[in-house]
Amino acid sequence: MPTQLGEAVAALELKATGDRTIKLSDYRGKHLVLYFYPKASTPGCTQEGQDFRDAADAFTAADTVILGASRDGRKAQENFKAKQGFPFDLIADTDEALCQAFAVIKLKKMYGKESLGVERSTFLIDAAGVLRQEWRGVKVKGHVEEVLAAARAL
């Protein structure tokens, strides 16, 4: 059952950059932005990551941690993080457990073909580990500013 607004998020074990295993509950005490993107190192995903990177200090000032997630493997995530200089961890959700927990796998159409893929989505989790806000079908332009404003309002 996907996490609903107002519910505590699951404490799944996740593979993250830096060869670490983390849980979302590790971030209790701080707000958490969890953003899902379709594929590492593609143009839209790179721009979104750069926007979060460029606003990282503002999120830190709002007592908010950023985590990015996709179905890419750990090596692709490590390369993406290093190349773009992201100051936050990326989650390699190869088993789709996190994607399923937030129901971000959707039927997508590209060049007339249908396939299942990650819908660009962002979730704001409060310091108690409760899902407070969600954005689905995200358009990259202006999105990070909207998420930052919501984080500051918590």
C-alpha positions as CSV (number, residue, x, y, z in Angstrom):
1,M,0.0,0.0,0.0
2,P,1.6,3.3,-1.0
3,T,2.3,6.0,1.6
4,Q,-0.5,8.5,1.9
5,L,-0.4,12.1,3.0
6,G,-0.4,12.3,6.8
7,E,1.1,8.8,7.2
8,A,4.5,7.8,8.5
9,V,6.9,6.7,5.8
10,A,8.2,3.1,5.7
11,A,11.6,2.3,7.1
12,L,12.9,0.4,4.1
13,E,16.6,-0.4,3.7
14,L,17.9,1.5,0.7
15,K,21.2,1.3,-1.3
16,A,22.7,4.8,-1.4
17,T,25.7,6.5,-2.9
18,G,28.9,6.2,-0.8
19,D,28.3,2.5,-0.7
20,R,25.9,3.0,2.2
21,T,22.7,1.4,3.3
22,I,20.2,3.9,4.7
23,K,16.6,4.1,5.9
24,L,14.3,7.1,5.6
25,S,13.9,6.9,9.4
26,D,17.7,7.8,9.7
27,Y,16.6,11.3,8.9
28,R,14.1,11.8,11.7
29,G,14.7,15.1,13.4
30,K,15.1,16.9,10.1
31,H,12.7,17.5,7.2
32,L,13.4,15.3,4.1
33,V,12.9,16.0,0.4
34,L,12.7,12.7,-1.5
35,Y,12.7,13.3,-5.2
36,F,12.3,10.6,-7.8
37,Y,13.6,11.0,-11.4
38,P,13.3,8.6,-14.4
39,K,17.0,8.1,-15.3
40,A,20.4,9.4,-14.1
41,S,22.4,11.6,-16.5
42,T,19.5,12.4,-18.8
43,P,18.8,16.1,-19.6
44,G,15.6,16.7,-17.5
45,C,17.0,14.6,-14.6
46,T,20.3,16.4,-14.7
47,Q,18.6,19.8,-14.6
48,E,16.4,18.8,-11.7
49,G,19.4,17.5,-9.8
50,Q,21.4,20.7,-10.5
51,D,18.5,22.8,-9.3
52,F,18.4,20.9,-6.0
53,R,22.2,21.1,-5.8
54,D,22.1,24.9,-6.3
55,A,19.5,25.3,-3.6
56,A,21.2,22.8,-1.2
57,D,22.3,25.6,1.2
58,A,18.8,27.0,1.4
59,F,17.4,23.6,2.2
60,T,20.0,23.1,4.9
61,A,19.0,26.4,6.4
62,A,15.4,25.2,6.4
63,D,16.6,22.1,8.3
64,T,15.8,19.9,5.3
65,V,17.8,17.0,3.8
66,I,17.6,16.1,0.1
67,L,17.7,12.6,-1.3
68,G,17.3,11.7,-5.0
69,A,16.1,8.3,-6.2
70,S,15.7,6.3,-9.4
71,R,15.9,2.7,-10.5
72,D,19.4,3.1,-11.7
73,G,22.1,1.0,-10.2
74,R,24.6,2.3,-7.6
75,K,27.4,2.7,-10.1
76,A,25.2,4.9,-12.4
77,Q,24.1,6.9,-9.3
78,E,27.7,7.4,-8.1
79,N,28.8,8.6,-11.5
80,F,25.8,11.0,-11.8
81,K,26.5,12.4,-8.3
82,A,30.2,12.9,-8.9
83,K,29.8,14.4,-12.4
84,Q,27.2,16.9,-11.2
85,G,28.7,17.6,-7.8
86,F,25.6,16.8,-5.9
87,P,26.0,17.4,-2.1
88,F,23.3,14.9,-1.3
89,D,23.0,11.2,-1.6
90,L,21.2,9.3,-4.4
91,I,19.3,6.1,-3.9
92,A,19.8,3.1,-6.2
93,D,16.2,1.6,-6.1
94,T,17.0,-1.3,-8.4
95,D,14.4,-3.5,-6.7
96,E,11.8,-0.7,-6.9
97,A,10.8,-1.1,-3.2
98,L,11.0,2.7,-2.7
99,C,9.3,3.4,-6.0
100,Q,6.4,1.1,-5.0
101,A,6.2,2.6,-1.5
102,F,5.5,6.0,-3.1
103,A,3.6,4.7,-6.2
104,V,5.8,6.5,-8.7
105,I,5.9,3.7,-11.3
106,K,3.5,4.7,-14.1
107,L,2.7,3.7,-17.6
108,K,4.5,6.1,-19.9
109,K,4.4,6.7,-23.6
110,M,7.5,7.6,-25.6
111,Y,7.7,7.5,-29.4
112,G,4.5,5.6,-29.5
113,K,5.7,2.8,-27.3
114,E,4.3,2.2,-23.8
115,S,6.5,1.2,-20.9
116,L,6.6,1.3,-17.1
117,G,8.8,4.1,-15.8
118,V,9.3,6.5,-12.9
119,E,7.0,9.5,-12.9
120,R,9.0,12.5,-11.9
121,S,7.7,13.1,-8.3
122,T,8.8,14.8,-5.1
123,F,7.7,14.1,-1.5
124,L,8.2,16.3,1.6
125,I,8.5,14.4,4.8
126,D,8.5,16.2,8.2
127,A,10.9,15.7,11.1
128,A,8.6,13.1,12.6
129,G,8.8,11.0,9.4
130,V,5.3,11.9,8.2
131,L,4.5,12.6,4.6
132,R,3.3,16.2,4.4
133,Q,3.3,17.1,0.7
134,E,3.7,15.5,-2.7
135,W,4.2,16.7,-6.2
136,R,3.5,14.2,-9.0
137,G,4.1,14.6,-12.8
138,V,6.6,17.3,-11.9
139,K,7.8,19.9,-14.5
140,V,11.4,20.8,-13.7
141,K,11.3,24.5,-14.2
142,G,10.5,26.3,-11.0
143,H,9.9,23.1,-9.1
144,V,12.7,23.3,-6.6
145,E,11.6,26.8,-5.5
146,E,8.1,25.5,-4.8
147,V,9.5,22.6,-2.7
148,L,11.9,24.9,-0.8
149,A,8.9,27.2,0.1
150,A,7.0,24.2,1.4
151,A,10.0,23.0,3.4
152,R,10.4,26.5,5.0
153,A,6.7,26.5,5.9
154,L,7.0,23.2,7.9
